[in-house]
Amino acid sequence: MAEIKKVAAIQFFRGVDETVVPDIRLTRSRDGRTGQAFFYFQKPNALSEGEMRDITGMTMIDEEGELKTREIKARFVNGAPSALEATYVWKTEPDFERFMRFAQRYAKKYGLGYTQAPQTNE
């Protein structure tokens, strides 16, 4: 029996992959151990009229398992939902490394690139 390899995906509803690719920004503490990933989905499928269910979190799925966050905000324009923002927080270096492995798989799947913002010496 052939092994089925899980491909990196983001889901707002169990079993339904979000096909809108988000803008993702990362911040890390000076020592690099803690940080956050901010996801911005413009007009995601999860907000389409056919999908109007409660969104209680975001799950990132890949071959290693799942990463989850419950920090989700919806943006509205003229009373209609237009975007979702999610924040994933890590508190240890291994958690960050695990998130980055997911991010690399997700980027490869969608042909995304990575740019690093210049660091400031404040």
Secondary structure, DSSP 8 states (H G I E B T S, - for coil): --------EEEEETTEE--S--EEEEEE-TTSS-EEEEEEEES-GGGSGGG-S----EEEEETTEEEEE-EEEEEEETTEEEEEEEEEEE-SHHHHHHHHHHHHHHHHHHT-----------
